[in-house]
Amino acid sequence: MNAPLRRIGILVMVLFGLLFANLNWVQAYKADEYRTSEYNTGRVQVAEYRRERGPILVGRDAIVAAVSEETDGRLRFRRTYPEEERWAHVVGYKPVLIGPAGLEQAENDFLAGNADQFFVDRIWDLFGGPSVGGTIQTTLSRPAQQTAYELLRDATDKGAVVALDPRTGAVQAMVSAPSFDPNPLASHDTGAAAAAYAELSEDEDKPLLNRAVSERFPPGSVFKVIDTAAALQAGMGPDTELVGGAEYTPETGGPIGNAPGVVCPGEITLEQSLVVSCNTAFSRLAAEELGAAALQESAAGFGFGDDELTVGRPDGGGIPVATSVTGDLQREDGQDDPPTVAQSAIGQASVAMTPLQGALLAATVANGGVQMQPYLVEQLQDADLRPVYRAEPAELRRPLPAEAAETLRDMMVGVVTGGTGGNAAISGAVVGGKTGTAETGGDGADHGWFVGFAIVDGEPVSAVAVLLENAGSGGSSEAARIAGQVLQAAIGDQGSG
């Protein structure tokens, strides 16, 4: 080969090399930037809405919570939510112009048919008609969700309910109030959709906020479950004598009293302190015997401080969960701050948790001290409805030995059978739990809490947390009543098929 041809050959090879490198650069590093560029928005929307987005199903009867309907417009399929507000926060929404939320966001690629499982389908799109995205079967129980939604709506302007299976972590219900209708947000009339979103965003009650997982609240006396777990871990038992009384004043702090109507004698057992919800006994126990480190360690064992928790699939990913916290219980010199420790022991000071964390707390006690990863996705199906993923429950942590968990479980049953949680009692199940009334500071009324569980034939079948925001006097009692009804609905659903 003569020199000119050789030089041409080398030049051609270099050009092909540069072309190949540029192609890889575009595909590997610039694809998302180009796809989401404002200059390409129209084409991306048309391509996305050319494929039918897969449905989201709930309950044993596979009720459709989200589905795509064909239109005669430029965007071929429109997302609709047949039951409107009932599943809004957990299912979420998929608008045209703004980002999705809930499961619509967490499983966006699968629903849209862009996940790896749909590689062959995407190739087929190039030659045939558009394919269909994947189907999601959730863990949600229709009776439990409906009961939670209706009772919460009737009881309060703002609040949340979470129920899950303690044995697996499968979420049975997740409701936040106030709710909203996601259909206007998914409208193809972008002006109307933007106006609907603006109205919801500017609402002072924050209806778009999923209070079940995205908001933290002081738990009040619900935190005494964590105190009790710490005491059991320290070698105490249900009959351990504590010092109660009408008032306790920690070193350098102000007095702490009991809630109105609570009778707390000067000498009271650990079990009776939990049953009647004695503030003075638990505050003194935490500040003078357990200490800040034991309190924080017990809380961390149940999941406080976990900033990576999600609820979606058991193997990770999904809807992010806000981190439940105890706050700083030490002074600048590293020593315990007695007033803060005393207040934290009754769920005040800087202690704050999500309703999901409350359900996990009750579930862990009911499940023998084993906490399972909470999850919402039971099964994924491809366009031909063939399962491509089935949930495998995963253990998250073990904060309590089985014996201590059994002891604490029996003490929580006592709260329902003979204490502050009597409204949660239901027929056909052993119910345990803990009420909580949390001061909010300022002029805001107290929050009402209940966390608890139901055991049927020796098996923990459901655990629940109910928060009634700013419910005021009687809020924890009403939360207990709602919790009992949600537990009853979850039990009935499991026994129906």
C-alpha positions in Angstrom: 0.0 0.0 0.0 1.5 3.4 -1.0 1.9 6.2 1.5 -1.1 8.4 0.4 -3.5 5.5 0.7 -2.0 4.6 4.1 -2.5 8.2 5.3 -6.1 8.2 4.1 -6.7 4.9 5.8 -5.3 6.2 9.1 -7.4 9.4 8.8 -10.6 7.3 8.2 -9.8 5.2 11.2 -9.3 8.3 13.4 -12.5 9.8 12.2 -14.4 6.6 12.9 -12.8 6.5 16.3 -13.8 10.1 17.1 -17.4 9.3 15.8 -17.6 6.2 18.1 -16.2 8.2 21.1 -18.8 11.0 20.5 -21.6 8.5 20.2 -20.7 6.9 23.5 -20.3 10.4 25.1 -23.8 11.4 24.0 -25.4 8.1 25.0 -23.6 7.6 28.3 -23.2 11.1 29.6 -25.4 13.6 27.7 -28.5 11.6 27.1 -30.4 12.8 30.1 -29.4 16.4 29.5 -30.5 16.3 25.9 -33.7 14.4 26.8 -34.7 17.0 29.5 -33.6 20.0 27.6 -36.2 22.7 27.2 -35.6 22.5 23.4 -36.7 18.9 23.5 -39.6 19.0 25.9 -42.3 18.6 23.3 -40.7 15.6 21.7 -40.1 13.9 25.1 -43.7 14.4 26.2 -45.1 13.0 22.9 -42.8 10.0 23.2 -43.6 9.4 26.8 -47.3 9.7 26.4 -47.2 7.5 23.3 -46.8 4.5 25.5 -49.6 3.5 27.8 -48.4 3.8 31.4 -49.0 0.7 33.5 -51.7 0.6 36.2 -51.2 0.6 40.0 -53.4 -1.9 41.7 -54.5 -2.3 45.4 -56.2 -4.9 47.5 -57.1 -8.5 47.1 -59.4 -7.7 44.3 -56.8 -5.6 42.4 -58.7 -2.4 42.5 -57.3 0.1 40.1 -55.9 3.2 41.9 -54.1 4.6 38.8 -54.6 3.9 35.1 -54.0 5.5 31.7 -56.9 6.3 29.4 -56.5 6.9 25.7 -57.3 10.4 24.3 -57.6 11.9 20.9 -55.1 14.7 21.7 -51.4 15.2 20.9 -50.5 13.3 24.1 -52.1 9.9 23.5 -52.6 8.7 27.1 -53.8 10.6 30.2 -53.2 9.4 33.7 -56.4 9.1 35.8 -57.1 8.1 39.4 -60.6 6.5 39.7 -60.9 6.8 43.4 -59.6 10.3 43.6 -58.6 11.2 47.2 -58.5 7.8 48.8 -55.0 6.7 47.6 -53.7 10.1 46.7 -50.6 10.3 49.0 -49.3 6.8 48.7 -50.1 6.3 44.9 -49.1 9.9 44.1 -49.7 11.6 40.8 -48.0 11.9 37.3 -48.4 15.4 35.9 -47.3 16.5 32.4 -45.1 19.4 33.4 -43.9 18.8 37.0 -42.3 15.8 38.7 -44.4 12.8 39.8 -44.9 11.9 43.5 -45.6 8.8 45.6 -45.4 5.4 43.9 -45.7 7.2 40.6 -42.3 8.7 41.2 -40.7 5.7 43.0 -41.6 3.3 40.2 -41.7 5.7 37.4 -39.3 3.8 35.1 -41.2 0.5 35.5 -44.7 2.1 35.0 -43.5 4.0 32.0 -41.9 0.9 30.4 -38.4 2.3 30.6 -36.9 -0.2 33.1 -34.4 -2.8 32.0 -37.2 -5.5 31.9 -38.7 -3.6 28.9 -35.6 -3.5 26.7 -37.2 -5.9 24.1 -40.4 -3.9 24.2 -38.5 -0.7 23.4 -36.9 -2.3 20.4 -40.4 -3.4 19.3 -41.6 0.2 19.6 -39.2 1.1 16.7 -41.0 -1.3 14.4 -44.5 -1.8 15.7 -47.0 0.0 17.8 -46.2 1.4 21.2 -46.1 -1.1 24.1 -47.5 -0.9 27.6 -45.7 -0.1 30.8 -45.5 -2.4 33.8 -48.2 -3.1 36.4 -47.6 -2.6 40.1 -49.5 -4.7 42.6 -49.3 -3.0 46.0 -49.5 -4.4 49.5 -52.3 -2.1 50.5 -55.5 -3.4 52.0 -58.6 -1.8 50.6 -60.7 -2.3 53.8 -57.9 -1.0 56.0 -57.2 2.0 53.7 -60.9 2.9 53.4 -61.5 2.7 57.1 -58.4 4.8 57.9 -59.3 7.4 55.2 -62.9 7.8 56.3 -62.3 7.9 60.1 -59.4 10.3 59.7 -61.3 12.6 57.4 -64.2 12.7 59.9 -62.0 13.1 63.0 -59.5 15.9 62.1 -58.4 18.4 59.5 -54.8 17.2 59.7 -53.3 13.8 60.6 -52.1 10.5 59.4 -52.6 6.7 59.7 -50.2 4.0 58.9 -50.8 0.2 59.3 -48.5 -2.6 58.4 -48.0 -6.3 58.9 -45.4 -6.8 61.7 -44.3 -10.1 60.3 -43.3 -8.9 56.9 -43.3 -5.1 56.9 -46.0 -5.0 54.2 -47.9 -1.7 54.4 -51.6 -2.2 54.8 -52.8 1.4 54.9 -51.2 4.8 54.5 -53.4 7.9 54.7 -52.7 11.6 55.2 -55.2 14.3 55.9 -56.2 16.5 54.3 -56.1 14.6 51.1 -56.6 15.9 47.5 -57.8 14.8 44.1 -54.8 14.0 41.9 -56.8 14.1 38.6 -56.6 17.8 38.0 -52.8 17.6 38.4 -52.6 15.1 35.6 -54.7 17.1 33.1 -53.2 17.6 29.7 -54.5 21.2 29.9 -51.2 22.4 31.3 -52.7 25.8 32.4 -55.4 24.1 34.4 -52.9 21.6 35.9 -50.6 24.4 36.9 -53.4 26.3 38.5 -54.6 23.2 40.4 -51.0 22.6 41.7 -50.6 26.2 42.7 -53.9 26.1 44.7 -52.8 23.0 46.6 -49.3 24.2 47.2 -50.6 27.5 48.7 -53.1 25.8 50.9 -52.0 26.4 54.5 -53.0 22.9 55.5 -50.5 21.5 53.0 -52.7 18.8 51.4 -49.8 17.7 49.1 -47.7 16.8 52.2 -47.7 13.1 53.0 -47.8 13.4 56.8 -47.4 9.6 57.2 -43.8 9.7 56.0 -42.7 13.2 55.3 -43.5 15.1 58.5 -42.2 14.6 62.1 -44.2 15.3 65.2 -43.4 15.2 69.0 -44.7 11.7 70.0 -45.6 12.6 73.6 -46.1 9.6 75.8 -45.8 7.1 72.9 -42.0 7.6 73.6 -42.5 5.8 76.9 -42.4 2.5 75.0 -38.8 3.3 74.1 -38.1 4.3 77.8 -39.6 0.9 78.9 -37.5 -0.9 76.3 -34.4 0.8 77.7 -35.4 -0.1 81.3 -35.9 -3.8 80.3 -32.5 -3.8 78.6 -30.9 -2.4 81.8 -32.2 -5.3 83.8 -35.4 -3.9 85.2 -38.7 -5.8 85.0 -42.4 -5.0 85.1 -42.5 -5.1 88.9 -39.5 -2.7 89.3 -40.5 0.0 91.7 -40.2 3.6 90.4 -40.8 6.9 92.2 -43.8 8.7 90.8 -45.9 11.4 92.5 -47.7 14.4 91.3 -44.6 16.4 90.3 -40.9 15.9 89.4 -38.4 18.7 89.1 -35.1 17.6 87.5 -31.8 19.3 88.4 -31.7 22.9 87.0 -35.1 22.4 85.3 -38.7 23.3 85.8 -41.4 21.0 87.3 -42.9 18.2 85.3 -46.4 17.1 86.1 -48.8 14.4 85.0 -51.6 14.8 82.5 -55.0 15.8 83.9 -56.8 12.8 85.4 -53.6 10.7 85.7 -53.2 9.2 89.2 -49.6 8.4 89.8 -48.7 7.4 93.4 -45.3 8.0 95.0 -44.4 4.3 94.6 -45.4 2.7 91.3 -44.1 -0.2 89.2 -42.7 0.1 85.7 -45.7 -1.7 84.3 -48.3 0.4 86.0 -46.4 3.6 85.0 -46.8 2.6 81.4 -50.5 1.6 81.9 -51.5 4.9 83.5 -48.9 6.9 81.6 -47.1 8.4 84.6 -44.9 11.3 83.4 -43.1 11.8 86.7 -42.0 8.2 87.0 -40.6 8.1 83.5 -39.0 11.5 83.6 -37.2 10.6 86.9 -36.3 7.1 85.6 -34.7 8.6 82.4 -32.9 11.6 84.1 -31.6 9.8 87.3 -31.2 6.2 86.4 -31.1 5.4 82.6 -29.3 8.5 81.3 -29.2 10.1 77.9 -27.0 7.4 76.3 -29.4 4.6 77.2 -32.4 6.6 75.9 -30.7 7.4 72.6 -29.5 3.9 72.1 -33.0 2.5 72.7 -34.5 5.0 70.3 -31.8 4.3 67.6 -32.5 0.6 68.0 -36.1 1.2 66.9 -35.0 3.3 63.9 -34.6 6.9 65.2 -31.7 8.5 63.4 -32.1 6.3 60.3 -31.7 8.8 57.5 -31.8 6.2 54.7 -35.2 4.6 55.4 -37.6 4.3 52.4 -40.9 2.6 51.8 -41.2 0.9 48.4 -39.6 -2.4 47.8 -38.1 -4.5 50.6 -34.7 -4.6 48.8 -34.4 -0.8 48.9 -35.6 2.3 47.1 -39.1 3.9 47.2 -40.6 6.9 48.9 -38.2 8.6 51.2 -39.1 8.7 54.9 -38.1 11.7 57.1 -35.7 10.9 59.9 -37.1 10.5 63.3 -34.9 12.2 65.9 -34.3 12.4 69.7 -32.3 15.6 69.5 -29.3 16.5 71.7 -29.7 15.3 75.3 -26.2 16.5 76.5 -24.8 19.9 77.5 -21.8 21.5 75.8 -19.4 19.8 78.3 -20.7 16.3 77.2 -22.6 15.7 80.4 -26.3 14.8 80.4 -28.7 17.7 80.5 -31.2 16.5 83.1 -34.2 18.7 82.1 -33.8 17.8 78.5 -33.5 14.1 79.3 -36.6 14.3 81.5 -38.7 16.0 78.9 -37.4 13.7 76.1 -38.5 10.7 78.1 -42.1 11.9 77.8 -41.7 12.6 74.0 -41.2 16.4 74.3 -38.1 18.6 74.0 -36.6 17.9 70.5 -38.0 14.4 70.1 -39.9 14.0 66.8 -41.0 11.0 64.8 -43.0 10.1 61.7 -46.3 8.2 61.9 -44.5 5.4 60.0 -41.9 5.2 62.7 -44.7 4.9 65.3 -46.2 1.9 63.4 -42.7 0.4 63.2 -42.3 0.8 66.9 -45.5 -1.1 67.7 -44.8 -3.7 65.0 -41.3 -4.4 66.4 -42.6 -5.1 69.9 -45.4 -7.3 68.5 -43.0 -9.2 66.2 -40.7 -10.4 69.0 -38.2 -7.6 68.8 -37.6 -8.0 65.1 -38.2 -4.9 62.9 -39.0 -5.6 59.2 -38.3 -3.2 56.3 -41.6 -1.5 55.4 -42.6 -1.9 51.8 -45.5 -1.1 49.4 -44.7 -3.0 46.2 -45.9 -6.6 46.4 -45.3 -7.6 42.8 -44.3 -6.1 39.4 -45.7 -7.5 36.2 -44.6 -6.9 32.6 -46.8 -5.8 29.8 -48.1 -9.4 29.4 -48.9 -9.5 33.2 -46.1 -12.0 33.8 -44.5 -11.4 37.3 -41.0 -10.1 37.0 -40.6 -9.2 40.7 -42.0 -10.5 43.9 -41.3 -9.0 47.3 -39.1 -10.9 49.7 -39.6 -9.5 53.2 -36.3 -8.3 54.7 -35.3 -7.8 58.3 -34.2 -4.3 59.2 -32.9 -4.5 62.8 -33.4 -6.2 66.2 -33.6 -3.7 69.0 -34.9 -6.1 71.6 -34.3 -9.7 72.6 -37.4 -11.9 72.2 -37.9 -12.2 75.9 -37.8 -8.5 76.5 -40.1 -7.9 73.5 -42.6 -10.4 74.9 -42.6 -8.6 78.3 -43.1 -5.2 76.7 -45.8 -6.6 74.5 -47.7 -7.8 77.5 -47.3 -4.4 79.2 -48.7 -2.7 76.2 -51.7 -5.1 76.2 -52.2 -3.9 79.7 -52.5 -0.3 78.4 -55.5 -1.3 76.4 -57.1 -3.7 78.9 -56.7 -1.5 81.9 -55.2 1.8 81.0 -55.3 4.8 78.7 -55.8 2.8 75.5 -59.1 1.2 76.2 -60.8 2.6 73.1 -58.5 0.5 70.8 -59.9 -2.8 72.1 -61.7 -5.0 69.5 -63.3 -8.4 69.5 -61.4 -11.4 68.4 -57.9 -10.1 68.9 -55.5 -9.2 71.6 -54.7 -5.5 71.2 -51.8 -3.7 72.8 -50.6 -0.1 72.4 -49.7 3.2 73.9 -51.5 6.6 73.8 -49.7 9.9 73.5 -50.5 13.5 74.0 -47.9 15.9 72.7 -47.6 19.6 73.5 -46.9 21.7 70.5 -45.8 25.0 72.1 -47.4 28.3 71.5 -51.1 28.5 70.9 -51.3 25.1 69.1 -53.6 22.4 70.6 -51.9 19.1 71.6 -51.4 16.3 69.2 -53.2 13.0 69.9 -51.4 9.7 69.2 -51.9 6.0 69.5 -49.6 3.3 68.4 -50.5 -0.4 68.8 -50.9 -3.9 67.4 -53.3 -6.7 67.1 -52.5 -10.4 67.7 -54.8 -13.2 66.5 -54.1 -16.8 67.5 -50.7 -15.9 68.7 -49.7 -14.1 65.5 -49.1 -10.4 65.1 -51.3 -9.5 62.1 -51.3 -5.7 62.1 -49.6 -2.7 63.7 -50.9 0.8 63.5 -50.0 4.4 64.3 -52.6 7.2 64.3 -51.8 10.9 64.6 -54.5 13.5 65.1 -52.7 16.8 64.6 -53.7 19.6 67.1 -56.6 17.4 68.3 -56.6 18.9 71.8 -58.2 17.3 74.8 -59.3 13.7 74.1 -57.2 13.4 71.0 -55.3 10.3 72.1 -58.5 8.6 73.1 -60.0 9.2 69.6 -56.7 8.1 68.0 -57.0 4.8 69.9 -60.6 4.4 68.7 -59.5 4.9 65.1 -56.6 2.6 65.5 -58.9 -0.2 66.8 -61.1 0.1 63.7 -58.2 0.1 61.3 -56.8 -3.0 63.0 -60.2 -4.7 62.8 -60.4 -3.9 59.1 -56.9 -5.2 58.4 -57.7 -8.5 60.3 -60.9 -8.9 58.4 -59.2 -8.5 55.1 -56.6 -11.1 55.9 -59.2 -13.5 56.8 -61.4 -13.0 53.8 -59.5 -15.1 51.3 
